[in-house]
Amino acid sequence: MRLRNKVLVGTVVLGMSLLALAGCGGKSEPENEVQELNVQFVPTNNDGSMEAKAKPFAEYLTEKLGRPVNVTLATDYSTIVEAMASGQVDIGIMPPAAYVQARDQGAAKAILTSQLGAYDQETGLPKEGELSGTFKGEVLVRADSGLETLEDLKGKRIATLSPNSASGYIYPVAEMKNLGIDPTKDCTLTTVNDIPSEMTAVLNGQQDACFVFEGARNVFQGVFPEEDLFETLNVLYLTEGDIPNDAIAVQPDMDEELVTQVKDVFLNMKNDEAGSDAMSLWSHLGYEEVDESVYDTVKDYTAKAAE
């Protein structure tokens, strides 16, 4: 009798243990929930319009990737590097110099590069139907300034973007130094927040020149409805060096299956209206496989500009 009781008790205890394990298994399900992805990009202007467009972009990525996606704006070029380095951002849509800085810290891996519209260097207008994986830096001056060459900028006031901006600082500064002009000493440089602010400063005479990206007059004409930028601003100089477009970069340890999924989503953005609207945040017209070596040129230019 005592043996039967022991068997009965043992059976009950075993049954309760199995139920407890089953309960534990149920509680572990949240661990298998799809992880949220954090995406960040650097806005081309700070007028508040890009914040409104970030939400639809997040919704688009959420649908295509099948997981929650949060999209934020970096306050400047350095903050997106810091966000990637700290692991706060999983995917960065990164200007070339910012990407190189993050890459060299082991904090970013480019999986794609963007395609932009190609520009006619004579007219400054887009070449219809042509795409490019690189662009030039532009130096803009007022058409009535009398300034014609980089040498003419000696002693002048120049509006620039962050020292981490390839077209807005690094490339024109490096090429001026190659000509024997050190703009950090021979000119007065003023850092501003965005390209429309640079152009405004030149238009109203506060600055003599500004460093922007190729095609800026075309891209930002809508910001200046009372000005014909092609009449009032001249391209004084186009950089000799080609600047690689923005990188779509991920955390280096991102799961390869997820990396492939992200690549597929970006490569197919141009094939639907919602994707095209999302790309318009940065004037991107498509994406292509990345050639990592093109970003090494940015590193060389950055070193030259910092001398």
C-alpha positions in Angstrom: 0.0 0.0 0.0 2.8 2.4 0.9 4.5 1.6 -2.4 1.3 2.4 -4.3 1.1 5.7 -2.6 4.6 6.6 -3.4 4.0 5.7 -7.1 0.8 7.8 -7.1 2.6 10.8 -5.5 5.5 10.5 -7.9 3.1 10.5 -10.9 1.3 13.6 -9.6 4.5 15.5 -9.1 5.8 14.5 -12.5 2.5 15.7 -14.1 2.7 19.0 -12.2 6.3 19.4 -13.4 5.4 18.9 -17.0 2.6 21.5 -16.7 5.0 23.9 -15.2 7.4 23.4 -18.0 4.6 23.9 -20.5 3.7 27.1 -18.8 7.3 28.3 -18.9 7.4 27.5 -22.6 4.4 29.8 -23.1 6.1 32.7 -21.3 9.2 32.4 -23.5 7.2 33.4 -26.7 7.9 37.1 -26.3 11.6 36.3 -26.8 10.8 35.2 -30.3 9.0 38.4 -31.2 10.4 40.2 -34.2 12.9 42.8 -33.2 12.2 46.5 -34.0 14.7 48.1 -36.4 15.9 51.7 -36.0 16.7 53.6 -39.1 18.3 57.1 -39.2 19.2 59.6 -41.9 20.7 63.1 -42.2 18.1 65.6 -43.6 19.1 67.8 -46.5 17.3 70.8 -44.9 16.0 71.7 -41.5 12.7 73.4 -42.4 10.7 70.7 -40.6 9.3 69.1 -43.7 11.4 66.0 -43.5 10.1 65.0 -40.0 6.6 64.8 -41.5 7.9 62.5 -44.3 9.8 60.2 -41.9 6.6 58.6 -40.6 5.3 57.4 -44.0 8.8 56.0 -44.7 8.7 54.1 -41.4 5.3 52.7 -42.3 6.6 51.7 -45.7 9.7 49.8 -44.3 7.5 48.2 -41.6 5.2 46.8 -44.2 8.0 45.6 -46.5 10.3 44.1 -43.8 7.5 42.6 -41.8 8.7 44.1 -38.5 8.4 47.4 -36.6 10.6 50.1 -38.0 11.4 53.4 -36.3 12.8 56.2 -38.5 14.6 59.2 -36.9 16.5 62.2 -38.2 20.1 62.9 -37.2 20.8 66.4 -36.1 24.0 66.5 -38.0 26.7 64.4 -39.7 28.4 63.4 -36.5 25.3 62.3 -34.6 24.5 59.5 -37.1 28.1 58.2 -36.7 27.6 58.2 -32.9 24.3 56.5 -33.2 25.7 53.7 -35.3 28.8 53.4 -33.1 26.6 53.1 -29.9 24.3 50.5 -31.6 21.3 52.8 -31.2 20.7 52.7 -35.0 20.6 49.5 -37.1 20.4 51.0 -40.5 22.0 54.4 -41.5 21.3 56.3 -44.7 24.7 57.9 -44.5 26.4 60.7 -46.4 29.8 59.4 -47.7 32.1 61.1 -45.2 29.9 60.1 -42.2 29.9 56.5 -43.5 33.7 56.4 -43.9 34.0 57.6 -40.3 31.6 55.0 -39.0 33.2 52.3 -41.1 36.6 53.0 -39.8 35.3 52.7 -36.2 33.9 49.2 -37.1 30.4 50.6 -36.6 28.9 50.4 -40.2 29.0 48.2 -43.3 27.7 49.5 -46.6 25.4 47.1 -48.4 24.2 49.5 -51.1 25.0 52.9 -52.5 22.4 55.3 -53.9 21.8 56.5 -57.4 21.2 60.1 -58.2 20.2 61.9 -61.4 23.2 62.8 -63.6 23.7 66.5 -64.3 24.9 68.4 -67.4 27.9 70.3 -66.2 27.4 73.0 -68.8 23.7 73.8 -68.0 23.5 72.5 -64.4 20.3 70.7 -65.4 19.5 67.0 -65.0 20.2 64.6 -67.8 16.9 63.0 -68.5 16.9 59.3 -67.8 20.6 59.1 -66.7 21.6 58.0 -63.2 25.0 58.3 -61.5 26.6 56.6 -58.5 28.8 59.7 -57.8 28.5 63.5 -57.8 30.6 66.6 -57.7 30.9 69.4 -55.1 29.9 72.9 -56.3 31.0 76.3 -55.3 28.3 78.8 -55.8 28.6 82.7 -56.0 26.3 85.5 -57.0 26.2 86.0 -60.8 27.1 89.6 -60.3 30.0 89.0 -57.9 32.8 89.2 -60.4 34.4 86.0 -58.9 35.5 83.5 -61.5 38.1 81.1 -60.0 38.9 79.4 -56.7 41.9 81.8 -56.4 39.4 84.7 -56.3 38.0 83.3 -53.1 41.1 84.3 -51.1 40.1 86.7 -48.4 36.4 86.1 -49.1 33.6 84.8 -46.8 32.4 81.3 -47.5 29.4 79.5 -46.1 30.0 75.8 -45.5 28.3 72.8 -44.1 29.7 70.6 -41.3 33.4 69.6 -41.7 32.1 66.1 -42.0 30.2 67.0 -45.3 32.0 65.8 -48.4 30.6 68.4 -50.9 29.8 71.0 -48.2 33.3 71.1 -46.9 35.9 68.3 -47.4 36.3 68.2 -51.2 36.3 72.0 -51.9 38.6 72.7 -49.0 41.0 69.9 -50.0 41.1 71.1 -53.6 41.7 74.7 -52.6 44.6 73.5 -50.5 46.0 71.7 -53.5 46.1 75.1 -55.3 48.0 76.6 -52.4 45.0 78.3 -50.8 44.1 77.3 -47.2 40.5 78.4 -46.8 40.7 77.8 -43.1 43.3 80.6 -42.9 43.0 82.6 -46.1 39.2 82.9 -46.0 36.4 83.4 -43.4 34.5 80.1 -43.2 31.0 80.1 -41.6 29.3 76.8 -40.8 25.5 76.8 -41.4 22.8 74.1 -40.9 21.7 73.3 -44.4 22.1 74.2 -48.1 19.1 76.5 -48.4 20.7 78.6 -45.5 24.0 78.6 -47.4 22.4 79.8 -50.6 20.3 82.5 -48.7 23.5 83.9 -47.2 25.1 84.3 -50.6 21.9 85.7 -52.2 21.6 88.4 -49.5 25.3 89.3 -49.5 26.2 87.9 -46.1 28.6 85.4 -47.7 30.5 85.6 -51.0 30.4 81.9 -51.8 29.0 78.6 -50.5 30.0 74.9 -50.8 27.1 72.7 -51.9 26.5 69.5 -53.9 26.2 69.4 -57.7 22.7 70.3 -58.9 21.8 72.2 -55.7 20.2 75.1 -57.6 17.9 72.7 -59.4 17.0 70.7 -56.2 16.3 73.7 -54.0 14.7 76.1 -56.6 11.3 75.5 -55.0 12.6 76.9 -51.7 13.2 80.3 -53.4 10.0 81.0 -55.4 10.9 84.6 -55.9 14.4 83.9 -57.2 15.6 82.3 -60.4 18.6 80.5 -59.0 20.1 79.9 -62.4 20.0 83.6 -63.0 21.3 84.9 -59.7 23.8 82.1 -58.7 26.7 80.9 -60.8 28.7 77.7 -60.4 32.3 79.0 -59.8 33.8 75.6 -59.5 33.0 71.9 -59.7 35.3 69.6 -57.7 37.7 67.5 -59.8 37.1 64.5 -57.4 34.0 62.4 -57.8 32.1 61.9 -54.5 30.3 58.6 -53.9 26.7 58.9 -53.2 25.0 58.1 -49.8 25.6 54.6 -48.4 22.9 52.4 -47.1 24.8 50.9 -44.1 24.0 48.4 -41.4 25.5 47.2 -38.2 28.4 44.9 -39.1 27.0 42.0 -37.0 23.5 42.2 -38.5 22.0 38.8 -39.4 22.8 38.0 -43.0 19.3 36.9 -43.8 18.0 40.3 -42.5 20.7 42.1 -44.5 19.5 40.3 -47.7 16.0 41.3 -46.9 16.9 45.0 -46.3 18.9 45.0 -49.6 15.9 43.6 -51.5 13.6 46.2 -50.1 15.8 49.1 -51.0 16.6 47.7 -54.5 12.9 47.5 -55.3 11.9 50.9 -53.9 12.0 52.5 -57.4 9.4 50.0 -58.6 6.4 51.3 -56.7 5.0 54.8 -55.9 5.4 54.5 -52.1 9.0 53.5 -52.5 9.7 56.3 -54.9 8.2 58.8 -52.5 10.4 57.4 -49.7 13.5 57.8 -51.8 12.6 61.4 -52.6 13.6 62.3 -49.1 17.2 62.4 -50.3 16.6 62.8 -54.0 17.6 59.1 -54.5 16.4 57.5 -57.7 17.5 54.0 -57.0 20.2 51.8 -55.4 23.0 49.6 -56.6 25.6 47.2 -55.2 28.3 49.1 -53.4 32.0 49.3 -54.4 33.7 49.8 -51.1 36.8 51.2 -52.7 35.1 54.4 -53.9 34.7 55.4 -50.3 38.5 55.2 -49.7 38.8 58.3 -51.8 36.7 60.2 -49.3 39.1 59.1 -46.6 42.0 60.6 -48.6 40.2 63.8 -49.2 39.2 64.1 -45.5 42.9 63.7 -44.5 43.9 66.5 -46.9 41.2 68.8 -45.7 42.2 68.3 -42.1 45.9 69.1 -42.7 
